[in-house]
């Protein structure tokens, strides 16, 4: 028994001696990223793994025109191009390690607040801007021709009079409130289930075209007399259209947009190639309806005081006031 205890004691002693003689090397610090791609005005915070309390980091960037880097390691894209970021690791005043990260900045802008957004609108080298934030974004007077992509959960955007956007694309945005006092050429959707509130008003306000490529809910208040709006429905959608202008907005429903429902509170022209449900209220008197296939049924509720005429490839049908009928081109 004594011999066994002696062997155990000796083994423990030898292990302790090994750890005493051969020191354990500290982990070499590393960056969490060796390459970062950013948009202009977009930031990303780098982290250093294995940085113990005896070490400090000093950050720098090779080309300060391409990107900046803060004292806490946050990179920000400034202009299109490539550069290198450095984290120099010191033990007191002695340089121990130099860590590098490759930085690439593309030609898109990125805004999470109005200040960033305003700078990007003024930047003549940028055409495409991604917005992502809860800010009420405003396209200020004198801004023209940009493309906006919304990626945040919600979007609140106003286009002021005397300004215009080429396009707004709702990529990952569930709720959008868009007010047009200036001009918008195109609105695109890329997310199912999105809810869009769109209002145009003012002497020169204009929404040229809306492309509903996904199943969405659109509430469009059209008050501009500049020109009519073309709405292209490519997936089942719920559309409400209202307003006090005298321009007749046109809605075209693709064959893939079966069961689209439309409530019209102002006069429209409807062209449909799919089963459609339409409610025509008093303000939409004299709405024109055309079906593109004589077999396609369209269910119409006529809440006006005059007949509504449905033109099909084979025949015209009437829906009387205060009535609901399902109409096809069959005799």
Buried (B, 14 or more C-beta within 10 A) or exposed (E): EEEEEEEEEEEEEEEEEEEEEEEEEEEEBBBEBEEBEBBBBBBBEBEBEEBEEEBEBEBEBEBEEBBBBEEEBEBBBBBBBBBBBBBBBBEEEEEBBEBEBEBBBBEBBBBBEBEBBBBBBEBEEBEBBBBBBEBEBBBBEEBEEBBBBBBBEEBBBBBBBBBBBBBBBBBEBBBBBBBBBBBBBBBBBBBEEBBBBBBBBBEEBBBBBBBBBBBBBBBBBBBBBBBBBBBBBBBBBBBBBBBEBEBBBBBBBBEEBBEBBBBBBBBBBBBBBBBBBBBBBEBBBEBBBBBBBEEBBBBBBBBBEEBBBBBBEBEEBEBEEEEEBEBBBEE
